[in-house]
């Protein structure tokens, strides 16, 4: 409590000493809060994955069903750790089991990340960089989309930035206590998505540099002691997944080993083979994160960032303060390993894959903007104002709030309510026909209302197959074919016929009964 009081006192003193800066920061945070919280219940993503998550966490809260493993990954038959599920639990409980609660939690974490980007930018590079990076991060459409839905990858930006900031504190400030904070943040990052593994070489490099520095200052024992504490805590946070793996013949470990050593169609074991993809991936990153999805702006921005970075490193370098240089080295290492890591991946790269380095490009753009305006004064400032104005324009132009809300959660509730009314007290099975969805979202609301839903288990067919199957089809009627659809939940039900059908919340709901 004393530390909290001291922090609040320091904040009040800072605000009194920097009223204009505090006002600008407050305005940015208010904008960020609006873009993330406005009608969040209607804009949030709520599909199968989100439904599965609240089902698991709901059972944790109501039945005390401890969780040892997190969500499965989309490739490689691997599972994440359960940290995100435990993180969700208080929010779901406080929201009275409404999925909006965890979504608001993610939005608040997204707002905290905006503040963190500003804080890091200010400490490393000064006010201008901090405000440029924080504001662009605030209005970026991709960042907004992944800051207002409850999903495990959505916590990566905050915890990865905390991990990198921790490295800075350890490497440059010799504050060994940050080893523990870095270990915790890395555990959260890794358990939100396995792309967090790309941070390992970065952690290793700067740990080694710090170790060498500690030898010069004769503080190696203290450094190694804190390192041991950090490793132990990291192991504790990862232990539920290890326990799960041990109980299941190390299935997760075997899948990871196979993924990285045998699945050459997915990941290249030779990083240099990804070098030709570095520029295209960099351009894609800039387009999706900084340029508001505008490909033309993304191309020009990539040229500008490459040119600006080259100029900083080769010509401007000696005029940059030592502390800024060290921070640039850290950000550069973060970005280089991130891009090369993604370049070795042979499948489609989705926007949320960038989560473990979301803040880095924004900070780099801020640094380039600062030094260009410092070097060329009037012309440089004018060029930066135009460039930043263009970025603000394309980001606001493509803001997700300009589009109608998806109302996915409301759709799931309406369909679940219809199923409950039609089923009465009769036990039933459920199936969903869709391009990018499955049963989880509908199942959650059915279970929440105590409906007698039973999910079919092929190994326990006699116990789990009922006399009634509801099929939710999110496709056009001609593509549904609920009777002959090859989906497992329908095929396992057996020969059937359509008894009734309805249009509910933009979906087609079929009631199937056995064909006798």
Buried (B, 14 or more C-beta within 10 A) or exposed (E): EEEEEEEEEEEEEEBEEEEEBBEBBEEBBEBBBEBBBEEBBBBBBBBBBBBBBBBBBBBBBEEEEEBBBBBBBEBBEBBBBBBBBBBBBBBBBEBEBBBBBBBBBBBBBBBEBBBBBBBBBBBBBBBBBBBBBBBBBBBBBBBBBBBBBBBBBBBBBBBBBBBBBBBBBBBBEBBBEBBBBBBBBBBBBBBBBBBBBBBEBBBEBBBEBBBEBBEEEEEBEEBBEBBEBBEEBBEEBBEBBBEBBEEBEBBBBBBBEEBEEEBEEBBBEEEEEBEEBBEEBBBBBBBBBBBBBBEEBBBBBBEBBBEBBEBBBEEBEEEBEEEBBBBBBBBBBBBEBBBBBBBBBBEEBEBBBBBBBBBBBBBBBBBBBBBBBEEEEEEBBEBBEEBBEBBBEBBBEBBBBEEEBBBBBBBBBBBBBBBBEBBEEEBBBBBBBBEEBBBBBBBBBBBBEEBBBBEBEEEEEEEBBBEBBBBBBBEEEEEBBBBEBEBEBBEBBEEBEEEEBEEBBEBBBBBBBBEE
